[in-house]
Amino acid sequence: MRPFPRNALVCLVLAGLVVGGGAFLFGSRFVAGFSPARGDYERGTQLAALKMTADARSAYLAAVRRDPRFAPPYRALAQMAAANGAYNDARQLWTDYLQRAPEAAHAWCGLAYAELMTGREVPALRAAEREIRGNRACARAHLIAGVLYARKSDAKRALEHLGPAAASPQYANYPRVQLLYGRVLALSGDYDRAEKVLQSVTRQKVANAQPFFWLGWIAARRRAAPATTEAARKYFAHALNLQPDYPEAHLEMGRLLLRERRAHDALPHIERAAAARNHYPAALYALAQAYAAVGRTEDAEQTRRAFRRESDLAAREKALLRQYAADPDQVPIATLGDLAQTLLARDKPEAALLFLRDALRRAPQDLRVQSLIVKAQSRGAALPVAAATDEAAAAAVAVP
C-alpha cells in the first residue's frame, strides 16, 4: 500500500482546521447573538408599547435574571427609571448597560442626563463629552454639555455645544433651548448674534417674557444713547406686561431709571423685585442705592445689612456646590448636610432634598440627614419628577 503523501496529509489537517474553526467561529457568533433572555426582553418591549409599564418592568427584570450578560433590558430599565424621575436608579442602570455595550448610540447621553438630574455635574459632563466623541451629531449631549459649561461661566465652551444643539432639527423649534442659546450669547457679549436668536424666539408666538427681558438687557448694555435706552425700556415694559411679577425685569427697569437719576420712579420697581424673589442679593444692593438716593438713610442701612447677609449665604451655597461637583462620590456626608442646610435657608427645599437623598443612600443611619429630609419634606419638597422634554430639563438646569 502506498503511503499517504505527507504534504497531502498536511493539507487535509489544515482543511480540517479551517472547516472546524469556521464551524466553531460560526457557532460562537450564534451563541453570542442568542440569549435565553431575549424572549422576556421582547415581551417587555411589547408591554411597554401598550403602556403596561409595571408588567414591562417585570419582564425586563426577568430578562436580567435569566441572563445578566444580555445588555438590552438594562437600557430599557434605565429609560423607564428616568421617565419616572428615579434618576439615581437610572444612573446605575445606564452604567450597567454601558459595561455590556460601551459603544451603543446615545447610551452615554442617557447616562449624562441621569447624572445631570441628580446634580452630579462632573460625571454628567464627562458622559456627555464621551457621547460626542463617538457621535458628534447627538444634539442632546451637546445640550447637556452646553448647559454645564454655561453653569461654569465658560461661555466659549458652552457656545461650542449650544450652537450645534440649537441648530439641530431636534431643538430648532424649542423656544427654551433657543432662549438658553441667546442668553449665553448675550452674557458672552456677542450682542448681535444674541439679538438675532432672541428675536427668532419672539416670532414663535409664545407668550414668554424672557426673550423680551434679554433683548432689553442687551439694549441697556449697548453704548448709551437715547435710542438704545428707549429700546431697553420698551423691552422691559413688554416683559412686565407679559409677566407682571418678573423680578429680574423689575430690577433692570429700576437700574435703568436709577442711571437716568429718576430714583423715585426706580424705587417701586426695585422694591417689587426684592419682594417677588426671596434671597436676591442683587435686588437688595440696588434697593439700598435707591433708598439712599431718595434720602431714606435708615432703610438704606438696614437693606445693606440684609444684602451682606444674603451675599454670604449665596457665596456659601456656591462654594459647597463646587465641592460637591468636583467629586460627588467622595464628598463627606457632613458637607452634603451643610449644603442641604444652606439650600433650606435659601428656601430651596427641592434642591436640598436632591442632595439629601444622595446622602441617605450612602449613610442611611445618619440622624442629621434624616432630620433634614423631614424638614425639607415639611416644606413641600418631593422627589423630582421627570421633565416632560429635554427643553424643560434645559430650562430647569440652565444658568440662573
VENQUINOR-V935074 format. One record per pair of residues at least 24 apart in sequence whose C-alpha atoms are under 6 Angstrom apart, sorted by the first residue. I is the first residue (numbers start at 1). J is the second residue. D is the distance in whole Angstrom. If there is no record, write none. Layout:
BEGIN
I:J:D, I:J:D
END
This chain:
BEGIN
37:63:5, 37:66:5, 37:67:6, 71:97:6, 71:100:6, 83:386:6, 84:386:6, 85:384:6, 85:385:5, 85:386:4, 87:114:5, 109:141:5, 120:325:6, 121:325:5, 122:325:6, 139:165:5, 147:398:6, 151:399:5, 155:188:6, 175:201:6, 176:391:6, 177:391:6, 209:239:4, 209:242:6, 212:239:5, 213:239:6, 247:273:4, 247:276:6, 263:290:6, 279:310:6, 281:307:5, 281:310:6, 281:311:6, 333:359:6, 349:376:5, 349:381:5, 350:381:5
END
